[in-house]
Amino acid sequence: MLLEINWSNIWSDIVNFFKANVWNIVIFFAILIVGIILIKIIMFATRKILSKTKMEKIAQQFICTILKFVLWLVLILLLLSQVGVEITGILTACSAVILAVGMALQNAIANVANGIIIISSHMFKKGDYIVVGGVEGKITDINFMFTTLITNDNKKITLPNANIVNSEVTNLGAYPVRRVDLTFCVAYESDVELVKKVVTDVMKADGRVLLDPAPFCRLKVLNGSSIDFFANCWCDNGDYWDVYYDLMENIYNEFKRHNISIPYNQLEVRERKDKVKMPVINKKLVRVEKERPPEKETELEHIKDKLLGKGKKNPDESAKDKKKAEKAEKKQVKEEKAKSKKAEKEEKKEKKQKSAK
């Protein structure tokens, strides 16, 4: 039997509910509208304030995202309290969920925390060339999880922020000016002052090299085969590699022009004329056999040998051995006769050849 729906009673219940809670409903929608307007105003003001600071854009976005999440969470909690829901139970459940998620994503949270450290400390910025953990490249992107590098051979490398913070980082693009270090090896007969003059002249002749600080060149090491000079100069960061390679080529050409030789490794060899005496301390090697006690045969082994007949030959086996020995003797006799016949034939041939001569 189907139940009949009394629509008039349902409509009256709805009307009575709205009449009884009219002010609560008005307050609910008022909180909702005012909350949305306040969130937009606060977010707009925050973005304006952060845009006027020197903070990185990614840090600004992160702060705005966190602030927006907190404001919406507060608004939702206020609306739930207005409806009559107990907030304490919801807060307890949310805290338990956040704790479980935090335990599961502890590595990701560590990367986020280290990303905040990288951005807030200005360790490096987009476009810098860094060396970290044996990897080097130009930074193309920094976020709160990873830092992306592009190497010189156009490889994309993504490094977790936790690895970067816990490693030694060399930022080669931190400053606009960079020093170019050079080392040269020349022969011992070279003029030291001439070498210094040639190197400094080459560096000063390059328009990309800064004259302040002035180019530097001095004798550094006296090696076994050469004398080594250390030189350096300063240039713009973007011109580093071009200046380095051009200086190496130009200095090499100037060395040839001024007859400054770059030596090969040298080795001094002397002839030894004295007789080498090698005293013999030990005597000649003679084997001395170790004295070992005779092996004792146990009673069980003796009984076993008797039962198996060990050490006694079967008569059939002894007959076979005799036949084999007789066959071997016959073969030996035949071989000796064949050898004697060959020897006689060879003697007859030699006699015929001598008589023919």
Residue pairs with C-beta under 8 A, 6 or more apart in sequence:
18 25
24 82
24 83
27 82
28 79
28 82
28 83
31 75
31 78
31 79
31 82
32 75
32 79
35 75
35 78
35 79
36 75
38 71
39 68
39 71
39 72
39 75
42 67
42 71
43 64
43 67
43 68
43 71
46 63
46 64
46 67
47 60
47 64
50 60
50 63
50 64
51 60
53 60
56 119
56 122
56 125
56 142
58 119
58 142
58 143
58 144
59 116
59 119
59 120
62 116
62 119
62 144
77 87
77 90
77 91
80 87
80 90
81 87
102 109
107 162
108 145
110 162
111 144
111 145
111 146
111 160
111 161
111 162
112 144
112 145
112 161
114 161
114 162
114 164
114 165
115 142
115 143
115 144
115 145
115 161
116 144
117 123
117 161
117 165
118 124
118 142
118 147
118 161
118 164
118 165
119 142
119 144
123 164
123 169
123 171
124 130
124 139
124 142
124 169
124 171
124 173
124 174
125 139
125 142
126 139
126 140
126 141
126 142
127 138
127 139
127 173
128 138
128 139
128 171
128 172
128 173
128 174
129 136
129 137
129 138
129 139
129 171
129 172
129 173
130 136
130 137
130 139
130 149
130 169
130 170
130 171
130 172
130 173
131 169
131 170
131 172
132 159
132 163
132 164
132 167
132 168
132 169
132 170
133 159
133 163
133 167
133 168
135 149
135 151
135 157
135 159
136 149
136 151
136 172
137 149
137 150
137 151
137 152
137 155
137 157
138 149
138 150
138 151
138 173
139 147
139 148
139 149
140 148
140 149
140 150
140 156
141 147
141 148
142 148
144 161
145 160
145 161
146 158
146 159
146 160
146 161
147 158
147 159
147 161
147 164
148 156
148 157
148 158
148 159
149 156
149 157
149 158
149 159
150 156
150 157
151 157
172 178
172 237
173 237
175 237
176 236
176 237
177 210
177 234
177 235
177 236
177 237
178 234
178 235
178 236
178 237
178 240
179 232
179 233
179 234
180 209
180 232
180 233
180 234
180 235
180 240
180 243
180 244
180 247
181 230
181 231
181 232
182 199
182 230
182 231
182 232
182 244
182 247
182 248
182 251
183 220
183 228
183 229
183 230
183 231
184 195
184 199
184 228
184 229
184 231
184 251
184 255
184 262
185 223
185 226
185 227
185 228
185 229
185 262
185 263
186 195
186 226
186 227
186 229
186 255
186 260
186 261
186 262
186 263
187 226
187 227
187 260
187 261
187 262
187 263
188 226
188 227
188 263
189 261
190 227
190 260
190 261
191 260
192 219
192 227
194 258
194 260
195 217
195 229
195 260
196 217
196 218
196 219
196 229
198 251
198 254
198 255
198 258
198 260
199 215
199 217
199 229
199 231
199 251
200 215
200 216
200 217
200 231
201 254
202 247
202 250
202 251
202 254
203 209
203 215
203 217
203 231
203 233
203 247
204 211
204 215
205 250
206 243
206 246
206 247
206 250
208 235
208 236
208 239
208 242
208 243
209 215
209 233
209 234
209 235
209 243
209 247
210 233
210 234
210 235
213 234
215 231
215 232
215 233
216 231
216 232
216 233
217 229
217 230
217 231
218 229
218 230
218 231
219 227
219 228
219 229
220 228
220 229
220 230
221 227
221 228
222 228
224 265
224 266
225 263
225 264
225 265
225 266
226 262
226 263
233 243
233 247
235 243
255 261
255 262
304 310
305 311
